[in-house]
Amino acid sequence: MSSWLSKPIKGVLLDITGVLYEAGEGAGTVIPGSVEALDRLKEAGIPVRLVTNETFSTRKVLVEKLHHHNFSICETDIFSPVPAVISVLKEQGLIPHLLVHPEIECEFSEVLTGHPTCVVIGDADEVFSFSNMNKAFKLLMSLEKPRLFALGYGKYYKLKGELQLDVGAFASALEFACDIKSEVVGKPSPQFFAAALSDMGVSAAEAVMVGDDIVSDVGGAQKCGMRGVLVRTGKYIPACENHPTVKPHFIANNLSEAVDLIIQAYKKG
């Protein structure tokens, strides 16, 4: 048995886009074998949570996409940066200036109560114009204590079969211009992973993270003490296998292959 399978596995975290389905028009395209793989994990009695940085849509819409592809999942199984950052904003009495996708702006209605005291940046897609980036820049520069919340920190993702810039690239531009550092809510934040692990009732050492992002998924999980498995789907490119600092515990062709090994190890105890 491979060394990463020698220790007990009591919980599994899965990325969504690039692991369960490929983003595209409408609900996207399901990755072959992923529906059955998720079902097998559940049938084996292994707790599963979906951890995603996707902020193009609300969790409700995301669940509808997953149901469209016949995934058996509910909203409470999904950990997304949006409810997490809203909780932080409420706790700290902050009012956000939003640079996010229009589809999720409604989620922030409770905290849009006055003059902004921070900036929240997410998967804004075409909203990442010079004008909108400049508005966020000018607000941050006007604040005595500027705070920038990034809903994830990915470098790029795959959409409609092509790679494109992710939120981390735009957050980095604001960091550079304003001489500040983002507060990341989402992967690879340790607090984000910890919330999902706590919900499953397992420790980091007992969990495996499966994702297509070598840094945010695999590297982030490993820094938290989890085992990180990279899949050759989604945003994966061959160069990921030779990353200078992140070395996956295992590289699987797809989720189905990874799940086969996880279940075998789980049954052996």
C-alpha positions in Angstrom: 0.0 0.0 0.0 1.3 3.5 -0.9 2.5 5.5 2.1 -0.2 8.1 1.8 -2.8 5.3 2.3 -1.1 3.7 5.3 -2.7 6.0 7.8 -6.5 5.9 8.5 -8.7 8.0 6.2 -11.9 9.1 8.0 -13.0 12.0 5.8 -12.6 13.4 2.3 -12.7 17.0 1.0 -13.4 17.5 -2.7 -13.0 20.5 -5.0 -16.0 20.9 -7.3 -15.1 22.6 -10.5 -12.4 20.6 -12.3 -13.0 17.5 -10.1 -16.8 16.8 -10.3 -17.5 18.8 -13.5 -15.9 21.2 -16.0 -17.2 24.7 -16.1 -18.8 25.8 -19.3 -22.1 26.9 -20.7 -25.1 26.4 -18.4 -24.4 23.7 -15.8 -21.1 22.7 -17.5 -20.0 19.2 -18.3 -19.8 16.3 -15.9 -16.4 14.6 -15.6 -16.9 10.9 -16.5 -17.0 8.7 -13.4 -17.3 11.5 -10.9 -21.0 11.0 -10.0 -20.4 7.3 -9.3 -17.2 8.1 -7.4 -19.0 10.4 -5.0 -21.8 7.9 -4.6 -19.2 5.2 -3.7 -17.6 7.4 -1.0 -21.0 7.9 0.6 -22.0 4.2 0.3 -18.7 3.3 2.0 -19.7 5.5 4.9 -16.9 8.0 4.4 -17.8 11.6 5.3 -17.5 14.0 2.4 -17.5 17.8 2.1 -17.2 19.9 -1.0 -14.8 22.9 -0.6 -14.9 25.4 -3.4 -13.6 28.9 -4.2 -16.3 29.2 -6.9 -18.1 32.5 -6.4 -19.8 32.9 -9.7 -23.1 31.8 -8.2 -24.8 31.2 -4.8 -24.6 27.8 -3.1 -28.3 27.2 -4.0 -27.5 27.6 -7.7 -24.4 25.5 -7.3 -26.4 22.7 -5.8 -28.9 23.0 -8.7 -26.0 22.5 -11.1 -24.8 19.5 -9.2 -28.3 18.0 -9.1 -28.5 18.6 -12.8 -25.6 16.2 -13.2 -27.2 13.7 -10.7 -24.8 14.4 -7.8 -26.3 13.5 -4.5 -25.4 16.5 -2.4 -27.1 19.2 -0.3 -26.3 22.8 0.4 -24.9 22.2 3.8 -22.3 19.9 2.4 -20.8 22.8 0.4 -18.2 25.1 2.0 -18.0 28.4 0.0 -16.1 31.6 0.7 -19.3 33.8 0.4 -21.1 32.8 3.6 -17.7 32.6 5.4 -16.8 36.2 4.5 -20.2 37.5 5.3 -19.9 36.0 8.8 -16.5 37.8 9.2 -18.0 41.1 8.0 -20.9 40.9 10.4 -18.7 39.9 13.4 -16.3 42.8 12.8 -18.9 45.4 11.8 -17.4 46.0 8.3 -19.2 47.3 5.2 -17.8 46.0 1.9 -17.2 47.6 -1.4 -17.9 44.6 -3.7 -15.8 43.6 -6.7 -17.6 40.2 -7.3 -19.7 38.5 -9.9 -23.2 40.2 -10.2 -24.9 36.8 -9.5 -23.7 36.8 -5.9 -24.1 40.5 -5.0 -27.5 39.8 -3.5 -25.9 37.6 -0.9 -24.3 40.7 0.7 -27.5 42.7 1.1 -27.4 42.5 4.9 -24.0 44.1 5.2 -24.3 46.8 2.5 -25.4 49.4 5.1 -23.3 52.5 4.5 -20.0 53.8 3.4 -17.6 51.0 2.6 -14.8 50.2 5.1 -13.2 47.4 3.2 -13.1 45.7 -0.2 -14.3 42.2 -1.0 -13.0 40.7 -4.3 -14.1 37.4 -5.9 -14.7 35.7 -9.2 -15.8 38.9 -11.0 -15.1 37.7 -14.5 -15.9 40.5 -17.0 -16.5 42.9 -14.1 -12.7 43.0 -13.7 -12.4 46.2 -15.8 -9.9 48.9 -15.3 -12.7 51.2 -14.0 -13.8 48.7 -11.4 -10.3 47.8 -10.3 -9.5 51.4 -10.0 -12.5 52.1 -7.9 -11.5 49.4 -5.4 -7.9 50.8 -5.5 -9.0 54.4 -4.7 -11.3 53.2 -1.9 -8.5 51.2 -0.3 -6.1 54.2 -0.6 -8.7 56.4 1.1 -9.1 54.2 4.2 -6.9 54.8 7.3 -6.8 51.0 7.8 -7.4 49.4 4.4 -8.6 45.8 4.4 -8.9 43.6 1.4 -10.8 40.3 1.6 -10.1 37.8 -1.3 -12.6 35.0 -1.9 -9.9 32.5 -2.7 -6.4 33.2 -4.1 -6.2 31.0 -7.2 -3.9 32.0 -10.1 -6.1 30.7 -12.9 -9.0 28.4 -13.6 -10.5 26.7 -16.6 -13.7 27.9 -18.2 -15.2 26.6 -21.5 -12.1 24.6 -22.1 -9.6 27.5 -21.7 -7.5 28.8 -18.8 -8.2 32.3 -17.6 -7.0 34.6 -14.7 -8.4 33.9 -11.3 -9.1 36.2 -8.4 -5.6 35.9 -6.9 -4.1 37.7 -9.9 -6.4 40.7 -9.4 -6.0 40.7 -5.6 -2.3 40.7 -6.1 -2.5 43.8 -8.2 -4.4 45.7 -5.5 -2.0 44.4 -2.9 1.0 45.7 -4.9 -0.6 49.1 -5.6 -1.9 49.7 -2.0 1.0 48.0 -0.2 -1.3 45.7 1.8 -1.9 42.0 2.0 -5.2 40.2 1.3 -7.1 38.4 4.0 -8.0 35.2 2.1 -11.4 33.6 2.8 -11.5 30.3 1.0 -8.7 27.9 -0.2 -5.9 27.8 0.7 -6.8 29.5 4.0 -6.2 27.1 7.0 -9.3 28.5 8.7 -11.4 27.6 5.7 -10.2 24.0 5.6 -10.5 23.7 9.4 -14.2 24.6 9.2 -14.9 21.8 6.8 -12.9 19.3 8.8 -14.7 20.4 12.0 -18.1 19.9 10.3 -17.1 16.3 9.4 -15.7 15.7 12.9 -12.3 14.5 11.7 -8.7 15.8 12.2 -6.5 17.0 9.4 -4.3 13.9 9.7 -7.4 11.7 9.1 -8.5 13.6 5.9 -7.6 13.6 2.2 -8.2 16.6 -0.1 -8.7 15.9 -3.8 -8.4 18.8 -6.2 -7.2 20.1 -9.5 -5.3 23.1 -8.2 -1.7 22.2 -7.2 -1.3 25.2 -4.9 -4.8 26.1 -3.4 -6.1 22.5 -3.2 -3.1 20.3 -2.7 -0.6 22.7 -1.2 -3.2 24.3 1.0 -4.4 21.0 2.4 -0.8 19.7 3.0 0.0 22.9 5.0 -2.9 22.0 7.2 -1.7 18.5 7.8 -4.0 16.7 5.3 -3.0 14.5 2.5 -3.3 16.2 -0.9 -4.3 14.3 -4.1 -4.0 16.0 -7.5 -6.3 15.0 -10.4 -5.4 15.3 -14.1 -8.7 17.0 -14.9 -10.0 20.6 -14.7 -7.2 23.2 -14.7 -4.5 20.6 -14.4 -1.5 21.0 -16.7 1.5 18.7 -16.9 3.7 21.3 -15.3 1.8 20.8 -12.1 3.5 17.5 -11.6 6.9 19.3 -11.3 5.9 22.1 -9.1 8.9 23.5 -7.3 7.4 23.4 -3.8 4.2 21.4 -3.7 4.5 17.6 -4.1 1.1 15.8 -4.1 0.8 12.6 -2.1 -0.7 11.0 -5.2 -1.6 12.1 -8.8 -4.8 10.4 -10.1 -6.1 10.5 -13.6 -9.5 11.5 -12.2 -11.7 11.4 -9.1 -12.8 7.9 -9.8 -9.2 6.5 -9.6 -8.5 8.4 -6.4 -11.8 7.2 -4.8 -11.0 3.6 -5.6 -7.7 3.8 -3.6 -9.3 5.8 -0.8 -12.1 3.2 -0.3 -9.6 0.3 -0.4 -7.6 2.0 2.4 -10.7 2.9 4.3 -12.0 -0.8 4.3 -8.6 -2.0 5.5 -8.9 0.3 8.5 
